[in-house]
């Protein structure tokens, strides 16, 4: 997924280059990496609240999110809920 690739790429940059990239994105495209990450987190929250992954894109978004959350950031019940969502994708008909 593009978000995951971009996030990994940005994390590999020095802090100075991350700041410069953020400024360029803000000026050139009126977006920020933080805003894009918030969009992904909101999508994942909506999927969890719904209790069902509808599309392959949602599946990939949840997988990408789980790959990048910090260890300990999710409580065990939350992690199990996401794992169940992934395991049940495509089984509902």
TAKA-V62760 format. One record per pair of residues at least 12 apart in sequence whose ideal C-beta (glycine too) atoms are under 6 Angstrom apart, sorted by the first residue. I is the first residue (numbers start at 1). J is the second residue. If there is no record, write none. Layout:
{{I J} {I J}}
This chain:
{{1 60} {1 64} {3 40} {4 64} {43 61} {44 62} {44 65} {47 62} {53 85} {53 89} {59 89} {66 82}}
